[in-house]
Amino acid sequence: MTARLADIAAQAGVSEATVSRVLNGKPGVASATRQSVLAALDVLGYERPVRLRQRSAGLVGLITPELENPIFPALAQVIGQALTRQGYTPVLATQTPGGSTEDELTEMLVDRGVAGIIFVSGLHADTTADTQRYDQLRGKGVPFVLLNGFSPHIQAAFVSPDDRAAMKLAVTHLASLGHSHIGLAVGPKRFVPVLRKIEGFHTGMRERLGLTPEQTEELVQHSLYTLEGGQAAAAALIDRGCTAVVCASDMMALGAIRAARQKGLHVPRDVSVVGFDDSPLIAFTDPPLTTIRQPVQAMGQAAVRALLEEIGGTPAPHGEFVFMPELVVRGSTASGPQGQRSPERRTAGDGNPFEG
């Protein structure tokens, strides 16, 4: 017991006597100090005394779909830092293929007595999913905030990038370079961000190139949010005559570059590629990727603010906070077949999309 008290005291930055008072439910300990001790218990993997388990205001759950896509670790880092600055301990729960589901992770976090949960690209973004799970969570008194995806049936604060505006930015950029055959590689159609990206793509193609919805729909290819998914989608679009491909993630964009090279084409001389996210390290691929930057910092901080307001007893507005993305032009886009490429845009075209 003495060794355990010393460990907890060192982790929380308090005395062993203070730890003892908290564990025994004694009065005379400041609320912030009590929360630091409880958070130290969780970090060190100790079970809380039963009478203290529902007092864990220091823990906040963060559920992400996976960590292979660099955008999710980037969001987790921003959210974790923002929570830590406010005295909370983030608990990252990640779904993996064949592993725990979102519902199972949610149950685990609720059992641990978390003060609230932030969901990133969860089932709330799936138009075919049952939203009653979120009603039940709210019924348990657990505040939550939802990132990337919106449902009018869920009473919560949502935080999203403007997917429609993002696609209009991409189409405008490529059309200004002289491209008239522009394809869109996106994920499964049941997801809200996918539907919004398609809407923005349709709008951009109509406004910039005068295409009808029927003509534009033939330029949309659904696939998976992976490098292999982007490769398959881009290969199909290039076969349809596209000289430029807009991708719904940076990982898909790297797959699109691979698809072009496998067909003996040069990026960007023959095919231009635009990604989405501006993931870490994406500026160092070969060629450096033109992409739509998600405002990760602002979105993550907004999600934390909204959640902490609810935890503090001031419910955040039940609606959607939409953040404007930014086009970052690098070396994977250039003038279309009818235009002239400037010499400084030439890049090496063979090999892996990452520089060696």
N, C-alpha and C positions, 0 to 999 in steps of 0.2 A: 504493500500500500504506500509506504514511504517513497519508494522509487517511482511509483505512478504519480503521486502528488508532485514530486520534483519535476517530472517530465511535463506535466500539465502546466505547472507554474512557469517553467521556462518557456513553453510555447506561448502562453498567454501574456507573459511579461508581468506577472504578479507574484505575490508571496504564496508559500504553501498554505499558510493560515487562511488566506483569502480563498484559495481553491477549496479548502476544507469547508469553509462557511457556505460556499455556493453548492457543493455537493450534498451538504446536509440541510439545505434549504433555510439557512439562518438569515435573519435580516441584517441590515447594516452594510450591504454591498451595493455600490452604484450599479444602475442598469447596464451601462456600457461595459463595466468590468465583468458583470455577470455574463453578458453575451460573449465577451472575449474568452472566458473560461469554458463556456459551453461549446464555442467554436473550436477551441483547442482540443476538447474531448473528441469531437468529430474528426478533426484532422489527424489525430494520433490513433484513431480507430478504436477508442474505448466506448463501451456501451454507456449511455446515459442512465442515471437512476430513473426508475419508472416515473416518479413524480415530476421529473424535469423534462421529460421527452416532448411535451407539448409546448415548452417555453423556448423552443429553438428559433427565435427570431433572427438569429445570426446566419442561418443557412438559406441560400436561394438556389433552386435547381435550374439547370440549363440543359435542355434536351435538343440535340442536333441529330440529323439523319445519318451522317457519317463524317469521317475526317479526311477521306482521300481527296476530296475537292478542297483546294487550299482556301477557298472563301469561308468555309465553316470554321477552321482553326482561327482565321483572322477575326471573324465575328466573336468567337469565344474569347479571344484574348482581350478585345475591346470591352466586352461585357464583364469579363472577370475582373479587369482592372478597375472599371467603374464601380463595381460592387465592393471590391476590396477598399477603395478609397472612402466608401460610405460605412465601413465597418462590418460588412457582410462577408460571409465565406461562400464563394461559388462552388457548386457541386456539379461537375460536368457528367452528363449521362448520354452516351452515344449509342445509337442503333447500329447494329452490324448485321450483315446477311446471316440468317439462321440464328441470330441472337435475340436479345430482348426487344419487344415491340414498344411502341410509344406508350401504349396503355400500361404495360408492365413497368416501364421506367417511371411513369407518373405515379403508379401505386407505390413503388419503392420509395420515391421521394416524399410522398405524403406520409408514409409510415415513419419516415425519419423526422417528421414534423417540420418540414421546410416552411419558411415564411411566405414563399411565393415561387412561381415557376415561369421561366421564359422559354417558349417553344420557337425553334428556328426551322422554317420550311417543313412543318409537321403536317399532320392529317388535316389541319384547318385549311391547307392549300389545295386539298384534293376535293373536287366538287362531288365525287361519288361517296365520300366518307360520311359516316353518321356523326353529326355534331353534338349529339346528346352527351357524349363523353365530357365535353367542356361544360355543359349545364350541370352535370353531376359534380364536377370538380368545383364549380362555383358554389354549389349547394353545400359542399364541405367547408366552405369558408376560406378556400385557398385562392389568393389573388394570382392572376397570370396575365402575361402579355404575349402576343403572337407576332412573329416576324415572317415576312415574305409569304403573302397569301391573305386573302380577305374573304369573309363570309358574313352576309347580313344576318345570318341566323345565330351568330355567336355574340353574346354581350361581353365585349372586351375591347381593350386598346390594341390596335394593329399598327405595325410599322413596316413600310414597304418602300422599295425604290419605284420610281415611275417607269414601269416597263414599257408603256406605250410611247412615252417621250424618248426612251432609250432607242427603240427601233426606228423612230423617225430621225433621230440624230445619225444613226448608222446609214440609213438609206440616203439621207441628204448628202452625207459625206461621199458615199460611193457614186451617187448620181452626178455630183459636181466633178468627179474624176472622169466622167464619161461612160460609166457602166450603165447599161440598159437592161442587162439580164442578171438580176440580183436574186440569189436564193436565200432562204431562211432555214437553218437547221435548229430544231427545237425539240424539247422533250415531249412526253405523252400529253395528249390533248386535254386530259381530265384535270390538269393543274391550273389554278388561277393565273400564276405568272406566265404560263405558256399561252393561255387564251389572250391575255393582255398584250403580250409581245406580238402575237399574230394580228391583233387589232391595230397596233401601232405600225406594223409592217404594211398592212393593207392601206392605211392612211398615207403613209410615206410614199408608197408606190403609186397611189392615185394622184397625190399632189405633185410629185416630182416627175413621174413618167407617164401619167395619164392611163394607167392600167386599170381594167375593171376588176372587181372582186374575183370573178371566175378566172381571169388570166393570172392574178396574183396567187390564188390558191394552188395553182399548179407548180408554184415555185416554193412551196412550203413542204419540208420533209421532216417527219417526226422520227425521233430515235431516242437513245438513252443519253443521260448527262455524263458521258464518259468519253475518254479519248477514242475508244473503239466506236462508240455511238456517233461521234462527230465525223469520224473517218467514213463510216457507212453512209451517213446522210449527205456528206459533201460529195462523195463519189457519185451518188445518184443525181445530185444537182448539177454537177459538172457534165455528166452524161446528157443532161437536158439542155446544155448550152450555156449554163451560168458562168460568167467571168468573174463573179464576186459572190462570196458566201458570208452571211451574217450568222454567227453562232450564239446560242443561248448561254454558253459558259466558255471560259478560257480553255478548259480541258477539251471540250468539243472542238474549239478552234485549232488546238494542236493536232487533233485528229484530222481536221480538214486540210491542214498543211501537209500532213503525211499522205492523205488521199491524192492531193494534187501531184506530189512528187512521184508517187507510184505510177501515175499516169504520164510521167515524163514532162510534167509542166513545172514552170518556175513560179515561185511566190516571191514578189508580187507581180512580176512581169506578165505572166499569163493568167493568174488567178489571184484576186485580192481576198483577204480573209480578215474579218472583224470578230473579236471575242466579246465576252461579257463578264464582268466582275472586276478586272484589273487585280488579279490575285498576286500575292507576293512572288517575286522572281520572274513574273511574266514579261517584264521589260528586258530580260536577259536571254530570251529565246532567240533562235535564229530562223527567220528575221525577228527582231523585236516586235511584239504583237500590238497592232492597233486594236483598241478595246473600249468598251463602255465601262467606266469606273463606277462601281457601287459606292455610295457615300457611307462606307462601313463605320467610320468613327462616329458620325452624326447619328446614324441609325441605332448603333449599339447603345450610345449614351441616352438617346431618347427612350429606348426600351427600358433601360434601368430606371430613368426618372419616373416613367409612367408606373412601373411596378412599385417603386418605393413610395410613391404617393398613395397607392392603394393600401400598401402595408401600413402606412402611417394613418390610415383612416380617411383619406381624401381620395375618393374614387377618381381615376383618370377618365377623361371623356371616352365614351364608348363609340369609337369611330376609327378612322384610319389616318395616320400621320404619313404623308407621302413625300419622299425626298427625291430631288432632282439629280439624275445621274450626269456624268460628264464624259464627253468623247475625248479619248487620249490617242492622238495620231502618232503612230510609230512607223516601222518599216514593212508591215505586212500588207499595206494597201498602196496602190499606185494607179496611174491613168489606165483607163480601159483600152481595149483593142484599137479604138479609133483615135485615141489621144496620144500625146507625146509624153513619155516619162522623163523626168528630170534626172540628170546623171547621178546626183547625190543620193537618189533613192535606190540605186542598184545594190543588191545584197547577194551573198553566196546562196545558191539554191539547192545544194545537194546535202544529203546526210540527215541526221537527227534534228528535230526542231529545236532542241537545246544545243547551245554552243558547247563544243568540246573543250 
